[in-house]
Amino acid sequence: MIADGADVRWRTTPPSATYYDTAVTLHYGSMARIEGISDKDATIATRAVYGAVRRKLGRVPEPLRITAHQGRLLAAVGGMEMAEEGMHSVDPVIKALAGIQAAVQIGCPF
């Protein structure tokens, strides 16, 4: 039971991206247990995906590098992302806001 007047913001407010990145780097070195595929070790198709993602986001997120271990999974994730972008039933601003809100709620630094 939460006492009246107790401060419960910590339950719904994720840590800031700066704190999160610093804490993960200091304590774990990297959040992932699997090493991602580097640009040097990537296949031609994977490099093409990395290039497209880099143009869109400015960098290649680590989860995508890890997904690149399985080419078919990388293609499936890319297809899903393209399908989501191609849907026009919801206003793009609403989709972007929903994505941001979901990331904030789970504390995602991406």
N, C-alpha and C positions, 0 to 999 in steps of 0.2 A: 504494500500500500504506500502511495506517495503522500507525504505530509502536505497539508495546505500551504501554499506559498512556496513550495519547493521548486528549485530551478531545474527543469527537465529539458532544456534546450539541447543539451549534449546528446540526447537520444535521436533527435531529428536533424541536427545540423552536422554535416560531415566536416572532417578536417579540411583546411584549405589545401590547395594543390601544392603550395610551397612546403607546408609542413609535411604533407603526405610524401612527396618526393624525397625530402630530406630524411625523414624517418625510415623509409624503406631502404634508401641508399646506405644510411649509416648502420642500420641493424642487420640488413640482409644482403646488401650488395646489389641485388636485383630481386624483383618480386617473383619472377618466373623461375621454376625449377628446371625448365627445359631451355636449352640455348636456342635462340632463334637463328634462322638462316641469314647469313650476312650477304651483302651485295656481291661480294667476291665469289661466294659458293652457290649463288642462286642460278637456276636454269634461265634460259632466255625468256620463257613465258613468265616466270616468277619476277624477273627483272622488269618486264613490261608492266606487271601488276604493281610492283614497287614504284615505278615511275609515275603511273597514273595516281596512285595514292599520295605520293610525294607532291605532285602538282596540286592536288586537292587540299591536303592537310598541312603541307610544308615539311612533313617527316613521315617515316614509316613506323607506326606503333608496334611495340613488341608483340602483342597478341597476333598481329598479322604475320610477323616473321616466324612465330611458332607454328601458326596454321600452315605456313608454306612447306612444312615437312611432308604434308599430304597434299599432293597436287589436286586431287579430285575434291578434297574438302575446301581448298582455297578457291577453286572454280565455283563450288556451290555457294560459298559465302559471298563471292563476288556477284554471282547471279542474283542472290537474295538482295544484296545492296542495290543493284541496278533496278530490280523490280520495285523496291521500296521507293526509289527516286522517281521511277516512271509513273507511280500512282498519282492521279490528279483528283481523286475524290475528296482529299483533304487539303486545305490551304497550306502552301509550303511554310508560311510563317508559323502556323499552328504545329506542323510536324517538327520544325526546328525547336520551338519552345518545349514541346513534349520530350524531345531528345535531351535537351539541356536539363530539364527537370528530372528526368530519370537518372542522368549522370550525377546530378547533385545529390539525389537521395541515396545513391549507393556509394558515393565518394569516389567516383571514377575520375582520374586525372586527365582522361582524353576528352 
